[in-house]
Amino acid sequence: MTHNTNNEDNLVVVEVSPQTNEVVEAELAGETNEVKDETKALIEALKRRAQAEAESAGTLTRETYLNAVRRAREAIEGDKLIERDRLERSWINLQEEAEKNWQLLWKDLSELGDRIQDAAKAAWDAFNAPRPHS
């Protein structure tokens, strides 16, 4: 599977392995496609970084691999602050949108209540209006 992460400045094509795709789809079943795609891209980036670190270290022994994975994780964690800011902004946007939707819902319910009250009053007035006798 190929995933396009569309950044404002550039386009990056990431080849997503079937294993990564399967794990992310299973673990993030309730998430949006954007969250899934970003997670897949992150996992693939981690794999590539770990592999590059291991290859640059020479022979791929268990210790070399673990050190490479640790270095890759530390490098990614160093970038974590940027992602945290992005997540916090997303959370704030989500909260603002939820608040706006809540206010609109209450406004609509209030208007509906006023209409029902007006309709009930009109029905009551029509019911109690004097009728001409024939």
Secondary structure by P-SEA (a helix, b strand, c coil): cccccccccbbbbbbbcaaaaaaaaaaaccccaaaaaaaaaaaaaaaaaaaaaaaaaccccaaaaaaaaaaaaaaaaaaaaaaaaaaaaaaaaaaaaaaaaaaaaaaaaaaaaaaaaaaaaaaaaaaacccccc
